[in-house]
Amino acid sequence: MKISAIESGEVSSSPRKGMKRGLSIMDFILRVFAAVCTLASALSMGTAKETMPFATRFFRFRAVFHDLPMFVFFVTTNSIVCGYLVLSLVLSFFNIVRTIAMKSRILLVFLDTVMFGLVTSAASAAAAIVYVAHYGNPNANWFPFCQQYNYFCGRISGSLIGSFIAVVVFIMLILMSGISISRN
Amino acid sequence: MKISAIESGEVSSSPRKGMKRGLSIMDFILRVFAAVCTLASALSMGTAKETMPFATRFFRFRAVFHDLPMFVFFVTTNSIVCGYLVLSLVLSFFNIVRTIAMKSRILLVFLDTVMFGLVTSAASAAAAIVYVAHYGNPNANWFPFCQQYNYFCGRISGSLIGSFIAVVVFIMLILMSGISISRN
């Protein structure tokens, strides 16, 4: 009787444990992927630079990312989030090994949420400025400087992609953590 | 022996149930608070309008929120999130009544995360534009139109507050849901 109870317990907990381990492994892979995306974003924006082929005696016409504070925020935030994702791999690996760990998962949900907010905020602020840079705004008399700095604008627009991919990955990570916690 | 086991089970589950109910009630209150904040943000931005006391024959100098697409996005998103928060009160109330409900909590975590992303995105995009409106950008030759439209700028800056409060509330909601799910 006792043995059969233990056996039935094993039968019901084994697929659950397997599913949790599967979720943890996917969590690990998604973190690596998001870290690469945010690193690419930070590098792409941080190295964007264009100098016009002409110059007056007093001016050099040049566009660099630190001309606009939102782009500095974008590069800083993506670097921080990338660093966090790499560090969180330790906790994520711990979750693969110890499927019943609970506190580490709640800590990850909280930190993921904060980082998700940070990266969303940086990507949106940069996207708003990139939009104005492309299309300008006649109501505010803001000139679209992308008409001159084509290469620079291509780089800053492209750098948004990695960041927005990271945003989607974070939503998946939080959802997966929620499911994983509920399976305990 | 059996009775004592049941009793000890009751003793350990009762404070846990009480804690979960407490978290659910706080969840409900925070949702009402965030709904009011996002509604205030949407109204404050949506009704911001200023007309200059002078006009030429062909132009009227006027600033309205739909001059800039990010402000339209801000009003729309805050309205959607406010609507979602009001609707989510039903699920939140259900969680107060049925403390062991699990699927409804995971659904809430997922939807909260998506809405958190939306409201963060809208608040950041609007904040980026408000920053440029206040300080301009000499590198991009963008003129700070707040030097003319003082009242309008006060309104749009103020409207950001409610939205950023909602951002913080969402982080708390997601964390509380995580803790609540783990206590099952």
HADDOCK unambig.tbl for C-alpha pairs under 7 A between the chains (distance, minus, plus):
assign (segid A and resid 67 and name CA) (segid B and resid 139 and name CA) 6.08 0.50 0.50
assign (segid A and resid 70 and name CA) (segid B and resid 128 and name CA) 6.88 0.50 0.50
assign (segid A and resid 106 and name CA) (segid B and resid 178 and name CA) 6.14 0.50 0.50
assign (segid A and resid 106 and name CA) (segid B and resid 179 and name CA) 6.81 0.50 0.50
assign (segid A and resid 110 and name CA) (segid B and resid 175 and name CA) 5.64 0.50 0.50
assign (segid A and resid 113 and name CA) (segid B and resid 171 and name CA) 6.48 0.50 0.50
assign (segid A and resid 114 and name CA) (segid B and resid 171 and name CA) 7.00 0.50 0.50
assign (segid A and resid 117 and name CA) (segid B and resid 117 and name CA) 6.58 0.50 0.50
assign (segid A and resid 117 and name CA) (segid B and resid 120 and name CA) 6.45 0.50 0.50
assign (segid A and resid 120 and name CA) (segid B and resid 117 and name CA) 6.43 0.50 0.50
assign (segid A and resid 120 and name CA) (segid B and resid 120 and name CA) 6.62 0.50 0.50
assign (segid A and resid 120 and name CA) (segid B and resid 121 and name CA) 5.80 0.50 0.50
assign (segid A and resid 121 and name CA) (segid B and resid 120 and name CA) 5.79 0.50 0.50
assign (segid A and resid 121 and name CA) (segid B and resid 121 and name CA) 5.45 0.50 0.50
assign (segid A and resid 121 and name CA) (segid B and resid 124 and name CA) 5.21 0.50 0.50
assign (segid A and resid 124 and name CA) (segid B and resid 121 and name CA) 5.20 0.50 0.50
assign (segid A and resid 124 and name CA) (segid B and resid 124 and name CA) 5.95 0.50 0.50
assign (segid A and resid 124 and name CA) (segid B and resid 125 and name CA) 5.17 0.50 0.50
assign (segid A and resid 125 and name CA) (segid B and resid 124 and name CA) 5.17 0.50 0.50
assign (segid A and resid 125 and name CA) (segid B and resid 125 and name CA) 4.42 0.50 0.50
assign (segid A and resid 125 and name CA) (segid B and resid 128 and name CA) 5.29 0.50 0.50
assign (segid A and resid 128 and name CA) (segid B and resid 70 and name CA) 6.89 0.50 0.50
assign (segid A and resid 128 and name CA) (segid B and resid 125 and name CA) 5.28 0.50 0.50
assign (segid A and resid 128 and name CA) (segid B and resid 128 and name CA) 6.91 0.50 0.50
assign (segid A and resid 139 and name CA) (segid B and resid 67 and name CA) 6.10 0.50 0.50
assign (segid A and resid 140 and name CA) (segid B and resid 145 and name CA) 6.52 0.50 0.50
assign (segid A and resid 142 and name CA) (segid B and resid 142 and name CA) 5.06 0.50 0.50
assign (segid A and resid 142 and name CA) (segid B and resid 143 and name CA) 6.81 0.50 0.50
assign (segid A and resid 143 and name CA) (segid B and resid 142 and name CA) 6.80 0.50 0.50
assign (segid A and resid 145 and name CA) (segid B and resid 140 and name CA) 6.52 0.50 0.50
assign (segid A and resid 171 and name CA) (segid B and resid 113 and name CA) 6.46 0.50 0.50
assign (segid A and resid 171 and name CA) (segid B and resid 114 and name CA) 6.99 0.50 0.50
assign (segid A and resid 175 and name CA) (segid B and resid 110 and name CA) 5.64 0.50 0.50
assign (segid A and resid 178 and name CA) (segid B and resid 106 and name CA) 6.13 0.50 0.50
assign (segid A and resid 178 and name CA) (segid B and resid 178 and name CA) 6.53 0.50 0.50
assign (segid A and resid 179 and name CA) (segid B and resid 106 and name CA) 6.81 0.50 0.50
assign (segid A and resid 181 and name CA) (segid B and resid 181 and name CA) 6.70 0.50 0.50
assign (segid A and resid 181 and name CA) (segid B and resid 182 and name CA) 5.71 0.50 0.50
assign (segid A and resid 182 and name CA) (segid B and resid 181 and name CA) 5.72 0.50 0.50
assign (segid A and resid 182 and name CA) (segid B and resid 182 and name CA) 6.28 0.50 0.50
